[in-house]
Amino acid sequence: MPPIGKSALDVFPLVLGGNVFGWTADEETSYDILDAFVAAGGNAIDLADSYPYWAPGCSGGEAETIVGDWMRARGNRDDIIVCTKVGRWPGNHGLTRGQILGGIDGSLRRLQTDRVDLYYCHADDEGTPLEETLGTLGELIADGRVRTIGASNYTADRLAEALTVSDRLGVERFCAVQPHYSLVERMTYEGPLDELCAAEQLSCLPYWPLAAGFLTGKYIGPADSALARSDTVARFQTPHNESILDAVRGIAARQGAEPATVALAWLLTRPTVVAPIASASRPDQLPALLASVSLELDPEDIALLDELSR
């Protein structure tokens, strides 16, 4: 298993996204998904204190509660890399000292644990000095409530500034980034942010690697409103992206694989990517995701996807 940046965390090359827990996966189904993921060798779960606040009847924190209850029931906390985020609690976005301290206390309570393994800033907070944010995170690492930290949705300039501030304060740096990155969304990460991660030995753990499900090839069109993510998927349904999906389907057919497997395997060919974050609403969706870890794409197929997705 590759390490996450310079941290002591070794991660399976696929992280299970927990944003669906309490939303499209109820508690029983979430347990089944978690059990199957771990049985296949998975060891990291990605959460946020706010997940899934957008779901009917939810206000935030439900996903962490489900995972916390599951870990207690299975007695496997020490085997799991728990990743969660702070900064986007509904109605209280930000990374002040008070928001971070309140955030970690809430997450630890819901997760029923004494530490978070990888704690992300969910989004940059330009209204709060980086010194305040990083200094507070440094305190959490020093007292053991957090093992290491990451940055989600940061620009290259702000990430570089944060690394400089950490060095000046003498506190731990970010070891990982979590950007939106996939075959149909390359501009957000590739370029300055990717180059900075390579230079500073930060790991990329991208979210939406399947473009909210578009790259599974299972969404027929915007009218498919029975699916919970249909509105989000519709934003990716452009002629350019459909041509990429057609190529993914062709490669999948030749490989005897699913389109989702190919799309994730392509990400794993990127030098700074250690583990995409992908979610499943049912256990039977997991095999296609897990197969990406062992699928070797032909150089010609990688070149084709690189060219089409530019």
N, C-alpha and C positions, 0 to 999 in steps of 0.2 A: 504494500500500500504506500502511495506517495505521501510525503509530509505536506502540511499546509504551510507554505512559506518557510520561515526559519523556526517555526514553533515545534513543540514536541508531539503534535497531533498528527497521526498517520491515518489517512482517510481512504476508504473504499472509493473507487473512481466514479461513484454515483452517489449523490446525496438525495435522500428522500425529502421532498417538499411537504411540509405539514400545513400549508395554507388551506387545504381542502378539509382538514379534520374539523368536524362540527359544522361543515357547510355541505359539500356534496358527498361526504362520507360521515355517517353517524358514528357513534362511539364503538358499537360492535364491529362495524366494517373497518373502522380505523385500526382497531386491535388486530384484525385479520391481515390488513395491509402491513402493519408494523411487524407482525410475527413473520410473515412471508419474506419481507425485506431482510430481516436479520438472519433468517434461516438460509438465505442465499449469499450471506457474507457481508451485507451492508452494515455500516456502523455509525452513520451520521444522519441526523435529522435536522432540517432547517425550519425554524419557527420565527415568530415575532410576537411581541407582547400584544399587538393589536389584532392578530389573526383570530377568527375571520369576522371582523366587525361589520363587514358589508353584507353578511348573510342574514336572511330573515330570522329574527329572534335572537341575534347575537349582538354583543356590545364590545367584544374584544376579550382575549384571554382564553377563550374556549379551547383553542388548539393546544395551548400549553397545558391546560388542565387535563385534557385527554392523554397527552403524552406522559404527564406526571403520574396519572393513575395507572397507565399501562406499565411504566417502569417499576412502580411499587408492586403491582400485581405479578410481574415477571421476575422481580429481584435482580434486574440486569443493569442498574444505573452505571456501574463501573465499566460496562462494555460499550456504552453508547457515547458518542460525541454529540453533545447537545449544543446546537447553534440557535441563538435567538437574537432579537434585535430590540432596540429602544429608539424612540424619537418620533414615532408616528401614532401614538395613542390618540384615538379620536377626540378631537377638541383640545388636544394638548401636545401639539407637535413641537419638538425642539430638543436641544441637547444641553440645557443648563445643568448645573450641579444638582439642583433639586429634582429635575426631571429624570436624570440618570439614576440618582439614588432611589427615587420612588419606583422607577422602572425595574431596577434589579431586584428590589425587595418583592415587588409583585410577581415577577417571573419566578424567582426562587420559591415563593410560596405555592404558586400554581404547579410548578414542576416537581415540588416536594424533594428538593435537593439543596445542597449547600454551595453549589458552584455551577456556573455556566462555562462550558469549555471554549466556545467561540462566541464572543459578544460583539454584535455589529451595531454601529451607528446606522440606523435605517435609511437616513438621508442627511445630507449636509445641512447644517444650521448656520447660515452666514451671519445671523443676528447674535450669536453667542461666540465669544472669543475661543479660538481653538485651545488656548492655554487652559481655559476653564473646563472644556470638554475632555481634553486629553489628560489633564491633571486629575480629574475625577476618576476617569477610567484607570489611571495608574494606581490610584488608591484601592480600587476594587481588585486589581491584580495583586497588589501588595498584601491585602488582607485575605486573599484566597477565594473571594466570591466569583472571580473571573480568572480564567487561565490565560486567554489571549484575546486579541481584539481584531475586528475587521471593519471595513468601510463599504457601505452599500450606496450606490447612486452618487458617487463623488466624481467630479471632473479631475482631469490630470493635474491641473494647476492647484486645485484645493488639496488634492492628495499629496502632492509634493510639498505644499506648505505645511500640511499636518505632519509629515515625516520630519521636516526641519524643526518644527515646534517640539515634537517628542524628543528629538536629540538634544535640543536646548534645555528642556526640562529634566532630562535624564530619566524619562519614563519609557515604557515599552511602546514600540511602534505598531502600527497596523501591520498584520502579517498576510492579510487577504483582502480581496475586493469582491464585491458581488454586483456586477452590472447586468443590464439587459443585453443579452448576446445570443445570437442564433444565426443560422444561415440566411434569414430574412431580416436581420437587424445586426449589422456588423459595424456601422459607423460609430455607435455609442462607445464601443470598447476599442476597436482597432485604431491604431495611430498612437497619439501621445500617451493615452492611458495604458495601453498594452506595452508600449515601449518603456514606460516608467516602471511597470510591474516587473518586466524582464530585468531592467537595470538594478532594481532594488530587491529582487528576489521575493516578490509578493506573488501569492497564488490567486488565480481567478476561479471563482465558483459561480458561474453565471446562472441567473434566473431566467425563466421563460425560454429555455433552450429549444422548446418545441413550439414557440410562438403561440402560447396559450392553447395548444392543441392543433393548430393549423398544420404543422409538419407531421402530424400523425396520418394525415390524408383521409381522416374519417368525417370531416365536416363538409357537408354537401354545398351549403351556401348560407347567406345571411338569414334566409327565411327559416332556418332550422332552429327555431326558438325554443324547442323542447330541451335543448342542451344548455346547461347553466352558463357556459362561457361563450355562447353564440355571438353576443354583441361584441365581445373583445376579439374573437376570432375574425369577425368581419373586417376589422381594420387591416388585417394582413392579406385579405383576398383581393390582390391586385394582379393584373396580367403578368407583371415581372415576377412576382412571388409564385404565381401558379406555374410559371415555367421552371422555377427552381424545384417546386414540389413534383412536377412531372419527372425531372431528372432523378430526384430522390426515389420516386416510385420505381423508375427503371433500374436503378442500382439495387434497390431492395429485391426486386424480382430476380435479378441475376444472382444475388447472394442468398436467396431463399430466406430473406429477413423481412422485418416490418419497416415501413418508412421511418417510424420513430427511432428505431435502432440505428438506422443509417445517419439520421440527423444528429443524434447524440454522439455517434462514433466520429463524425466529422469534427465536432467540437473537441474531442479528445486527441485529435491530431494537432491542435493548436499548442504551441510550446508552453504557454503560461497557464493553460487550463488544467486543473487537477481533478475536478469533479463537477459536472453540471448538476443542477438542482432540478429534479423532475418529480412531479406528484402523480398519484394514482387515486382515483375515486373508487376503484374496485380491485381486489387482488388479481383478477385475470388480466389487468392492464400492466402488471409489473414485469412479466417475462420479457416483453418487448423492450422495456427500459433497461433491464438488467443485462440483456444480451449485448448491449452496446459496449460493455466493458471488455468483451472478448472478440468483438467483430473487427477484423482487419480489412480496411478499405484498400482497394488497389490504387497505386499512385495515379493512374489515369482517371479514376473516379474522383479522387481528391482534387485533382487539377480541374476536372469538369465542374465540380461544385464550387471551387474557388472562383472560377471564371464567371459562371452564371450568377453567383450571388454578389458580385462586386457592384 
